[in-house]
């Protein structure tokens, strides 16, 4: 199952609150990037019919069933540092990634 760190959960919740929106975080793996696959994260009001809904600390995370194959056991963190800030995936299913870390192969 996909998990988010407490820092990532709080960041998503703060983004939803700032936008005055309800819903959750959709996370998917899509084709693209220089290594073949890349992560996609969007805010959605509700899950799609084929999504698995994961609740973590009051946050709903929607993952489509196809992406679950690539995200099983993955961990998402939110980092804020001198070189930038953003969500970072630690994915045990990734066999390799590109130099920038934005895409992976499995």
C-alpha positions, 0 to 999 in steps of 0.5 A: 500500500502507498503511505504518506509521511505526516509531513506530506499529509499535513502539506496536502491538507494545508493546500486543500484548506488554502483552496477551500476545497474538500476531497483528496489526493489522487496519485497515479503512475503515467507513461512518460519522462525519460525513464518510462514512467512518472508520478502524477499527483492532483487534488480531486473532489472524489475518487474515480470508480476504479480507485482504491481509497486510502485514508491516512490521518484524515486525508483521503488518497485515491490511487487507480488500480493499475497504478497500485501495481507500481506504488505498492510499498511506496512512501511519499514525503514532502521535503523543503530545502535549499534546492527546492521543495516538493513531494518525493517518492521512495518507491521499492518497485522502481528499478532505476530513475533518470538523472533528475529523479522525475521519472523511473522504470520498473 
